[in-house]
Amino acid sequence: MISYIISSHMNPTLSGVAKFSHILGEKLNIPCIGFAEAFHQIQKNDHVLLSLKLVDAINDQDSHHVNQFVQRIKSEKIKFDLFFHTFDGLNIEYDLLDLCNQVYCANEEIKHTLCGFDKPLVDVWCPRLVDLSSKIKETEFNIFSFGMAHKIQSKYHKILYDRIESYGVDYSLWISTAFHEKASFGDFNSISTQLIGIYGKKIQFLGFLSDEAISYFLERTQLFVAFFPKGVRSNNTSIYVAMEKGIPILTNLDEYSPSWIKHGVHLLDINQLDSIEFLPERFHEISQNAQLGVRTNASWESLISKFQ
């Protein structure tokens, strides 16, 4: 009887393997844990299932946890089965094959590749991972944020959470994230975990949205949120989108933010926020001021004039 699922991927927001492993764990009513946790938690008499796509995991910062746990398997003869989402001929995959009880092959190609090994091979598959009953949750107060994943600032989200909870309104937070060309998805793994810890079920991750999709969600938004490592800069384009759409903005300003942007006039600065200002009835005036301000100070037409 399987007592744990140990997965090479643990963030269902970023990985289909992680999502599959967590759903399987829920349906079998057993924990799904990562290799770092497994090293300390698994007991010698446990029977575990390793849900693996090591071609990704073996090269990231957590690869040593995989190798560490494999050494423990060898030394303590821990009983385990394999679920291969891919098989890529890695040395560690061969080591695991030598030690395992049986192999669940997620597709026929994997089974064909492993047919020469003296291990029971079980035909399986990965069912749908999308919850067909799930939908975007719209509430009385929809908060939307989009921008680069590495710029998400958890410390400001904690302040926002406390403020919106004290306000007592039913709210949802929608987050769309983009990545720079050479950015690490591992950064978002950590950040998304932190945000879920803050907002719980109030937060929904929308992935990397197109311009059309961003416009769609902005039209259903009562507040746009964009926090930056230091403060808004004149080349942080996401706030201009919300301004032109007439959406009130909550962000953070500093001495290098555009001089024409004023707290309480064009947007709200979370560092200067008080309970009187964070009221939806004030948002309409602020968003109108923002529309006029961005068209006057940060339009394409004004920029082009600099080159003429």
C-alpha positions as CSV (number, residue, x, y, z in Angstrom):
1,M,0.0,0.0,0.0
2,I,1.5,3.3,-1.1
3,S,2.0,5.7,1.9
4,Y,3.5,8.7,0.1
5,I,3.9,10.2,-3.4
6,I,7.2,11.9,-3.9
7,S,7.3,14.2,-6.9
8,S,10.1,15.9,-8.7
9,H,7.9,18.9,-9.3
10,M,5.8,20.5,-6.5
11,N,4.2,23.7,-7.8
12,P,0.9,22.9,-9.6
13,T,0.8,26.5,-10.9
14,L,3.9,25.9,-13.0
15,S,4.0,22.1,-13.7
16,G,1.6,19.5,-15.0
17,V,3.7,16.8,-13.3
18,A,3.2,18.6,-9.9
19,K,-0.5,19.1,-10.6
20,F,-0.9,15.4,-11.5
21,S,1.0,14.3,-8.4
22,H,-1.1,16.4,-6.1
23,I,-4.4,15.3,-7.6
24,L,-3.3,11.6,-7.4
25,G,-2.3,12.1,-3.8
26,E,-5.7,13.7,-3.0
27,K,-7.6,10.8,-4.7
28,L,-5.5,8.2,-2.9
29,N,-5.8,10.1,0.3
30,I,-2.0,10.2,0.9
31,P,0.5,13.0,1.1
32,C,2.4,14.4,-1.9
33,I,5.8,15.7,-0.9
34,G,9.0,16.9,-2.5
35,F,12.4,15.2,-2.2
36,A,13.8,17.6,0.4
37,E,10.9,16.9,2.7
38,A,10.9,13.2,1.9
39,F,14.5,12.8,3.0
40,H,13.5,13.6,6.6
41,Q,9.9,12.3,6.6
42,I,10.0,8.9,4.9
43,Q,10.5,5.9,7.3
44,K,12.2,2.7,6.4
45,N,9.0,0.7,6.3
46,D,7.1,3.1,4.0
47,H,6.2,2.2,0.5
48,V,6.4,5.3,-1.7
49,L,5.6,6.2,-5.3
50,L,8.1,8.4,-7.1
51,S,6.3,10.6,-9.7
52,L,9.2,11.7,-11.9
53,K,10.2,13.9,-14.8
54,L,13.9,14.2,-14.0
55,V,15.1,15.8,-17.2
56,D,13.9,19.1,-15.7
57,A,14.5,18.5,-12.0
58,I,18.0,17.1,-12.3
59,N,19.4,20.4,-13.5
60,D,17.8,22.8,-11.1
61,Q,18.8,24.0,-7.7
62,D,17.0,21.1,-6.0
63,S,18.8,18.3,-7.8
64,H,20.9,17.5,-4.8
65,H,17.8,16.6,-2.9
66,V,16.9,14.0,-5.5
67,N,20.3,12.4,-5.3
68,Q,20.4,12.6,-1.5
69,F,17.1,10.7,-1.3
70,V,18.2,8.1,-3.8
71,Q,21.3,7.4,-1.6
72,R,18.9,6.9,1.3
73,I,16.8,4.5,-0.7
74,K,19.9,2.5,-1.5
75,S,21.3,2.4,2.0
76,E,18.0,1.7,3.8
77,K,16.3,-0.4,1.0
78,I,13.2,1.7,1.1
79,K,10.4,0.1,-1.0
80,F,9.2,2.2,-3.9
81,D,7.5,2.2,-7.3
82,L,8.2,4.5,-10.2
83,F,5.8,6.6,-12.2
84,F,7.7,7.9,-15.2
85,H,6.2,10.9,-17.0
86,T,9.3,10.8,-19.3
87,F,12.3,8.6,-19.5
88,D,15.4,10.3,-20.7
89,G,18.2,7.9,-20.1
90,L,19.7,9.7,-17.1
91,N,22.1,7.8,-14.9
92,I,19.8,8.4,-11.9
93,E,16.8,7.0,-13.8
94,Y,18.8,3.7,-14.4
95,D,19.8,3.6,-10.7
96,L,16.1,3.9,-9.7
97,L,15.1,1.2,-12.2
98,D,17.6,-1.2,-10.6
99,L,16.1,-0.6,-7.2
100,C,12.4,-0.2,-7.8
101,N,9.5,-2.8,-7.4
102,Q,7.6,-1.8,-10.5
103,V,7.2,1.0,-13.1
104,Y,4.1,2.9,-14.1
105,C,4.6,4.0,-17.7
106,A,2.6,7.2,-18.5
107,N,2.6,6.4,-22.2
108,E,3.4,3.6,-24.7
109,E,6.7,5.1,-25.8
110,I,8.1,4.9,-22.2
111,K,6.9,1.3,-21.9
112,H,8.6,0.4,-25.2
113,T,11.9,2.1,-24.1
114,L,11.9,0.1,-20.8
115,C,10.7,-3.3,-22.2
116,G,14.2,-4.7,-21.9
117,F,14.4,-4.2,-18.1
118,D,13.5,-7.0,-15.8
119,K,10.8,-5.0,-14.0
120,P,7.0,-5.2,-14.1
121,L,5.8,-2.4,-16.4
122,V,2.3,-1.1,-15.8
123,D,0.4,0.7,-18.6
124,V,-1.1,4.0,-17.2
125,W,-2.0,7.5,-18.4
126,C,-2.5,11.0,-17.0
127,P,-6.2,12.0,-17.0
128,R,-7.3,15.5,-17.4
129,L,-5.8,18.0,-15.0
130,V,-8.3,20.8,-15.6
131,D,-11.1,21.0,-13.1
132,L,-14.1,21.4,-15.4
133,S,-16.1,22.9,-12.6
134,S,-13.6,25.7,-12.0
135,K,-14.1,29.2,-13.2
136,I,-12.8,32.7,-12.7
137,K,-14.3,34.0,-9.5
138,E,-15.8,37.5,-9.8
139,T,-16.7,39.3,-6.6
140,E,-17.9,42.7,-5.4
141,F,-14.3,43.9,-5.5
142,N,-12.0,42.4,-8.2
143,I,-8.3,43.2,-7.8
144,F,-6.1,42.6,-10.9
145,S,-2.3,42.6,-11.2
146,F,-0.1,41.9,-14.2
147,G,3.6,42.3,-14.8
148,M,7.0,40.6,-14.5
149,A,7.0,37.7,-12.1
150,H,10.3,38.6,-10.5
151,K,8.9,42.1,-9.5
152,I,6.1,40.8,-7.4
153,Q,6.6,42.2,-3.8
154,S,5.2,40.0,-1.1
155,K,5.8,42.5,1.6
156,Y,3.3,45.0,0.0
157,H,0.8,42.2,-0.6
158,K,0.8,41.5,3.1
159,I,-0.1,45.2,3.7
160,L,-2.8,45.0,1.1
161,Y,-4.2,41.8,2.6
162,D,-4.6,43.4,6.0
163,R,-6.2,46.5,4.5
164,I,-8.7,44.7,2.3
165,E,-9.6,42.2,5.0
166,S,-10.3,45.1,7.5
167,Y,-12.4,46.8,4.9
168,G,-14.7,43.7,5.0
169,V,-15.5,43.5,1.3
170,D,-15.9,40.3,-0.7
171,Y,-12.9,40.3,-3.0
172,S,-10.8,38.3,-5.5
173,L,-7.2,38.8,-6.6
174,W,-6.3,37.9,-10.2
175,I,-2.6,37.8,-11.1
176,S,-1.1,37.4,-14.5
177,T,2.7,37.0,-14.7
178,A,5.2,37.4,-17.5
179,F,8.8,36.5,-17.6
180,H,11.9,38.1,-19.0
181,E,13.7,36.1,-21.7
182,K,16.3,34.7,-19.3
183,A,14.3,34.8,-16.0
184,S,14.0,31.8,-13.8
185,F,10.6,30.2,-13.3
186,G,11.9,29.1,-10.0
187,D,11.5,32.7,-8.8
188,F,7.8,32.5,-9.4
189,N,7.6,29.1,-7.7
190,S,8.7,30.8,-4.5
191,I,6.7,34.0,-5.0
192,S,3.4,32.1,-5.8
193,T,3.8,30.0,-2.7
194,Q,4.2,33.1,-0.6
195,L,1.1,34.8,-2.2
196,I,-1.0,31.7,-1.6
197,G,0.1,31.8,2.0
198,I,-1.1,35.4,2.2
199,Y,-4.4,35.3,0.3
200,G,-5.4,31.6,0.4
201,K,-8.3,30.9,-1.9
202,K,-8.9,34.6,-2.7
203,I,-6.1,34.5,-5.3
204,Q,-6.3,33.1,-8.8
205,F,-3.2,32.8,-11.1
206,L,-4.1,33.6,-14.7
207,G,-0.8,32.7,-16.4
208,F,0.8,34.8,-19.1
209,L,-2.1,36.7,-20.7
210,S,-2.3,38.3,-24.1
211,D,-3.1,42.0,-24.5
212,E,-6.7,41.1,-25.4
213,A,-7.0,39.0,-22.2
214,I,-5.5,41.8,-20.1
215,S,-8.0,44.3,-21.5
216,Y,-10.8,41.8,-20.7
217,F,-9.9,41.5,-17.1
218,L,-9.2,45.2,-16.6
219,E,-12.8,45.9,-17.7
220,R,-13.9,43.7,-14.8
221,T,-11.5,45.2,-12.2
222,Q,-12.2,47.6,-9.4
223,L,-8.5,48.1,-8.4
224,F,-5.3,47.5,-10.3
225,V,-2.2,46.5,-8.1
226,A,1.4,46.8,-9.2
227,F,4.2,46.8,-6.6
228,F,7.9,47.3,-7.6
229,P,11.2,46.5,-5.9
230,K,11.9,50.2,-5.2
231,G,9.1,52.2,-6.7
232,V,7.2,53.1,-9.9
233,R,9.5,54.2,-12.7
234,S,8.6,56.1,-15.9
235,N,9.3,52.9,-17.9
236,N,7.0,50.6,-15.8
237,T,4.4,50.4,-18.5
238,S,1.8,48.3,-16.7
239,I,0.5,51.3,-14.7
240,Y,0.0,53.3,-17.8
241,V,-2.3,50.6,-19.2
242,A,-4.5,50.8,-16.1
243,M,-4.5,54.6,-16.1
244,E,-5.7,54.8,-19.7
245,K,-8.4,52.2,-19.0
246,G,-9.6,54.4,-16.1
247,I,-8.8,51.8,-13.4
248,P,-7.7,53.0,-10.0
249,I,-4.2,51.9,-9.0
250,L,-2.5,50.9,-5.8
251,T,1.3,50.9,-6.1
252,N,4.5,52.2,-4.4
253,L,6.2,55.5,-5.1
254,D,9.7,56.8,-4.2
255,E,11.8,59.8,-5.1
256,Y,12.5,58.5,-8.6
257,S,8.9,57.9,-9.6
258,P,7.5,60.2,-12.3
259,S,7.2,63.6,-10.7
260,W,3.7,64.2,-12.2
261,I,2.2,61.2,-10.4
262,K,0.8,62.2,-7.1
263,H,-0.6,60.0,-4.3
264,G,-4.3,60.6,-3.8
265,V,-4.6,62.4,-7.1
266,H,-3.6,59.9,-9.8
267,L,-3.2,56.7,-7.8
268,L,-2.7,55.4,-4.3
269,D,0.8,54.8,-2.8
270,I,0.6,51.9,-0.3
271,N,3.4,53.6,1.8
272,Q,1.1,56.7,2.3
273,L,-2.2,54.9,2.5
274,D,-4.7,55.6,5.3
275,S,-8.1,54.2,5.9
276,I,-9.9,57.3,4.6
277,E,-8.2,57.1,1.2
278,F,-8.8,53.4,0.6
279,L,-12.4,53.8,-0.2
280,P,-14.1,52.8,-3.5
281,E,-16.1,56.0,-3.6
282,R,-12.8,57.9,-4.1
283,F,-11.6,55.7,-6.9
284,H,-13.6,57.3,-9.7
285,E,-12.1,60.7,-9.2
286,I,-8.6,59.2,-9.0
287,S,-9.0,57.2,-12.1
288,Q,-10.3,60.2,-14.1
289,N,-7.2,62.2,-13.0
290,A,-5.0,59.3,-14.0
291,Q,-6.5,59.1,-17.5
292,L,-5.9,62.8,-18.1
293,G,-2.4,62.7,-16.5
294,V,-1.1,59.7,-18.5
295,R,-2.4,61.2,-21.8
296,T,-0.7,64.5,-21.0
297,N,2.6,63.1,-19.6
298,A,3.2,59.6,-20.9
299,S,1.6,59.2,-24.3
300,W,3.2,57.8,-27.4
301,E,2.6,61.2,-29.1
302,S,4.5,63.0,-26.4
303,L,7.4,60.6,-26.7
304,I,7.6,60.8,-30.5
305,S,7.9,64.6,-30.2
306,K,11.2,64.0,-28.3
307,F,12.7,62.6,-31.5
308,Q,11.5,65.4,-33.9
